[in-house]
Amino acid sequence: MSDFDTKLIEVITKLHIYASTPFGHSDRAKLDKEIVSLIADLVSMNAEKIEEEEQTSIDELDLSVRSKNLLFRGGVKTIGDLENATFDYILHCRNMGLKSAREIYTKLIEWKEKQKGIKK
């Protein structure tokens, strides 16, 4: 289980306690602060994961040489660049055909699914 999963379970547990147990004002305030802190940690961990994925080179997608070179020429060098580019932009890169564009997006989807599988 990842650190993210552990923190998420901790937040859910504290929320359950929060919702099901009567507290005094000071106890509830303390639990409020703990929950807010844990959620902030989760948001930070998620942002770091997203940033890491966005900075990953398109080399990780295992594209054909042609598709990779077309992307590089179009200024798309990272997964984040590719995710931010519209399909129209990719399709209008010089010498880009529909077959290469399909390959690129298919490989991107496969890579994302693989990343989700690794994180489980």
Protein Blocks (a to p, Z undefined) as FASTA:
>chain_A
ZZklmmmmmmmmmmmmmmmpccdfklmmmmmmmmmmmmmmmmmmmmmmmmmmmmpcfkln
opafklmmmmmmnopabfklmmmpcfklmmmpghiafklmmmmmmmmmmmmmmmmmmmZZ
